């Protein structure tokens, strides 16, 4: 489990078909093989580590679902270690299970903030609501506006300077993870509706005679 609060921006050192090596500093403090770490929001397992780097295994499913396949040596990536027991939840509950990728549409300045608009597939947009949570490349953000095919977020200066979102440009791909609570609510609502419908149909079949 993660929070969407990026701890450090690492730099890609080497890219292989099944492994990613990243240069870092802060997250290496207590990182060891077997630990989970979010790389651009994708939960990966540490395979090896050195004095100033760590390597993670990358599965085919991860490649299909994320923008990690677009990475090249020198790219900067958002890093967050798993939330420790009793740790502060500064963002929102983030699983590190990427739902799909989105694309940067536009960037516009709004006083001291930058408003970024993203296009996302319908399977993702159905869970996005205004003032709701969304994780973009592992960064916990609040949706400021949305439509059927896009959503906006507002980036303050601190977020732009301490994540890789400040480097994004129109056309760039980003990893998206919707709020898991939205999925649970949808499932619960569908089950309740389904049961109610079945009950009504069954009652209609009874030949009730007082």
N, C-alpha and C positions, 0 to 999 in steps of 0.2 A: 504494500500500500504506500502511496505517495501523496504529496499535498499540492503539487503544482507550483511550489516555490523553488525556483532554480537556485542551486547552491553555487554553481560555478559553470563557466563556459569553457569547455575543453576544446582541444584541437585534434582533428583526425590525423593520425600518424601513418596508418597503413590500412588499406582496404583489400580484403580478400573475399572470395565468394561466400565463405562461411564464417568469416571472422573479421572483427573490426578492432583496431588498436587505436587508443585515444590517449593523448598526452594531457595530464591533469596535475593538480597540486592539492587543492583543498579536500576533494572527495577521497583522496588516498589515505587520509589520516588513519582511518580504521578499516579500510576496505581490504577484503581478503577473498580468495577464490571461493566460489559458491554463493557469494552475496548477490542480492538483486540491486540493480542500478538502472535508473531511467535515462535513456539517451534519446534526446528529442522526444521525450514522452513515452518511448517504448521500453517496457520492462525487459531487461536482458540480464543474463547471468555472467558474472565475472569468471573467466576461465584462467587467466594468469594476471600477474601484476609485477611491475618493476619499480624502480625508485621514483620515476616520474611518469609512469604510464600504466595502463591496464588494458587487457584484451577481453572482449566479450564474444560469445558464440552467436551467430545470426542464422536463424532457421529460415527455410523457404517461405513459410507462412508469414514471417516477419517481413521478408522482402516484398511479398505480394501486398501486404496491408499498409506499408509505411513508405516514407520517403528516404529510408536509409540506403536504398539501392542507388540513389542519386549522389551520394556522398563521394568526395574525392579527397585525396591527401591535402591537408591545409584548411579544410572546412571547419567552421566552429559549430559546436553542438552543445545543447543545454544538458546539464547533468544534475541529477538529484539522487541521493541515497535513499533507501527505503526508510519510512517513518519509524523511528524507534518507539518502543513501548513507553507511554507516558510523554511522548514528544508533543510539541505544540502543533496544532493543525491551523496553519496560517492561511491556506488557500481553501481547497475542498477535497473530498475523497477522490483520489485519482488512482486507478488500478494499474495503469501502464499498459492497458490492452487497447491498442489503437483501433478505432472503428473504421476509419478510411482516411484518405488524404483529401485535402482541400487545396484551393489555388488562390493566391493573392490576386484580387481584382484591381483595387485602387488604394491609394494612400492620400490622405488630405490632412492638412494642419487645422487644428481647432484650438486656438490660443496656445497653451503650452503642451498640448497633447497631439498625438498623431492618431487619426481614426483610420483603421485598416478594415477593408471590406474583403471578405472571403467568399468564394463560391464553394458549395459543398453538395454532395449527392443527396437525393431525396431521403435515402435510408438514414442519413445523418440529420438532415434538416428537420425531420419529424420530431426530434427530441430537443430542438433548440428553441428557447423562448426568450423574449426580452427580459433582461435583468437576471437571467439564469446563468449557470456556470458552463464554461467550455474550456478544455485544455487544448492549447495550440502549441505544437512542438514541446509539450510538457509544461507549458506555462498556464497557470490558473488565471482565467480572465472572466470578466463579466460581459455578457452580450448587451450591447447598447441599442441595437435595432436588428430586426430580421424580417425576411420575407420568405417565400417558398423556396428560393434558390440561393439566397445569400444571407450573411450575417455580418454585423459590424462589431468591432471592439475598439476601445480607446486605450492607447498606450501612453502612460506617463513617462517622463524622462528617465526615472530610475529603471523601469522595465526595459526601455530601449537600450540603456547603457549596460545592463547586467544580464541580458539574455541575447540570443542571436536574432530576436525579432526586429531589432533596430536595423538589421542589415538586409531584411527582406525587401524584395522589389516585386512589382507587378509581374505575374506569371510564375512566381516561385511556388513550389509545392510545400505544404505543411502537414504534419500529422495532427489528426483530430480525434479526441476522445470526449464523448458526451458524458453528462452527469449520470452515473450509474443509478441514482435514485429515480431518474425519469424512466428508465427501463423497467424498474421494479413496479413503479406506479402504473405504467401501461399494462404490464402483465396482470397485475392485481385487478385492474379495472376491466380488462377483457374477460378474465375468469368470472368476475362477478356478473358481468353482462350476459355471458354465455349461460351461466347457471340460471339466471333470472328468465332468460328466453326459453330455456328447456322446461322450466317449471310451468311457465305460462302455457306452453304447447301441451304439456301433459295434462294440465287441468282442463284444457279445452276438450280433451278426449273423453273425460268422464261423463257418463250419463247420469247426472245427479237428479234424483227425484226426492223431494221433501216428503 
